[in-house]
Amino acid sequence: MRNRPLVLTTESARHPFRKMLPPHVLRVAEGNAAGRRKRPVDDDSDWKLFALSFCAFFTAFYSFIF
């Protein structure tokens, strides 16, 4: 007979490797994710791209005229 440690598995641990892991490894900590602040979204990236494209086109067009 083999002596194996008792492993309690969850239904979400379908892969054999995940079934071998202890339950505390698969548990998701909810307190840490809720306490974090989100970084502000960089909304001016479209304006920066527009300004860069406009300047590049204007420089190229101006250099062909003169």
Contact map, one row per residue, 1 for C-alpha under 8 A:
111000000000000000000000000000000000000000000000000000000000000000
111100000000000000000000000000000000000000000000000000000000000000
111110000000000000000000000000000000000000000000000000000000000000
011111000000000000000000000000000000000000000000000000000000000000
001111100000000000000000000000000000000000000000000000000000000000
000111110000000000000000000000000000000000000000000000000000000000
000011111000000000110100000000000000000000000000000000000000000000
000001111100000000000110000000000000000000000000000000000000000000
000000111110100000110110000000000000000000000000000000000000000000
000000011111100000100010000000000000000000000000000000000000000000
000000001111110000000000000000000000000000000000000000000000000000
000000000111110000000000000000000000000000000000000000000000000000
000000001111111101100000000000000000000000000000000000000000000000
000000000011111101100000000000000000000000000000000000000000000000
000000000000111111100000000000000000000000000000000000000000000000
000000000000111111110000000000000000000000000000000000000000000000
000000000000001111111000000000000000000000000000000000000000000000
000000000000111111111000000000000000000000000000000000000000000000
000000101100111111111100000000000000000000000000000000000000000000
000000101000000111111100000000000000000000000000000000000000000000
000000000000000011111110110000000000000000000000000000000000000000
000000111000000000111111110000000000000000000000000000000000000000
000000011100000000001111111000000000000000000000000000000000000000
000000000000000000000111111000000000000000000000000000000000000000
000000000000000000001111111000000000000000000000000000000000000000
000000000000000000001111111100000000000000000000000000000000000000
000000000000000000000011111110000000000000000000000000000000000000
000000000000000000000000011111000000000000000000000000000000000000
000000000000000000000000001111111000000000000000000000000000000000
000000000000000000000000000111111100000000000000000000000000000000
000000000000000000000000000011111110000000000000000000000000000000
000000000000000000000000000011111111000000000000000000000000000000
000000000000000000000000000011111111000000000000000000000000000000
000000000000000000000000000001111111000000000000000000000000000000
000000000000000000000000000000111111100000000000000000000000000000
000000000000000000000000000000011111110000000000000000000000000000
000000000000000000000000000000000011111000000000000000000000000000
000000000000000000000000000000000001111100000000000000000000000000
000000000000000000000000000000000000111110000000000000000000000000
000000000000000000000000000000000000011111000000000000000000000000
000000000000000000000000000000000000001111100000000000000000000000
000000000000000000000000000000000000000111111000000000000000000000
000000000000000000000000000000000000000011111100000000000000000000
000000000000000000000000000000000000000001111111000000000000000000
000000000000000000000000000000000000000001111111100000000000000000
000000000000000000000000000000000000000000111111110000000000000000
000000000000000000000000000000000000000000011111111000000000000000
000000000000000000000000000000000000000000011111111100000000000000
000000000000000000000000000000000000000000001111111110000000000000
000000000000000000000000000000000000000000000111111111000000000000
000000000000000000000000000000000000000000000011111111100000000000
000000000000000000000000000000000000000000000001111111110000000000
000000000000000000000000000000000000000000000000111111111000000000
000000000000000000000000000000000000000000000000011111111100000000
000000000000000000000000000000000000000000000000001111111110000000
000000000000000000000000000000000000000000000000000111111111000000
000000000000000000000000000000000000000000000000000011111111100000
000000000000000000000000000000000000000000000000000001111111110000
000000000000000000000000000000000000000000000000000000111111111000
000000000000000000000000000000000000000000000000000000011111111100
000000000000000000000000000000000000000000000000000000001111111110
000000000000000000000000000000000000000000000000000000000111111111
000000000000000000000000000000000000000000000000000000000011111111
000000000000000000000000000000000000000000000000000000000001111111
000000000000000000000000000000000000000000000000000000000000111111
000000000000000000000000000000000000000000000000000000000000011111
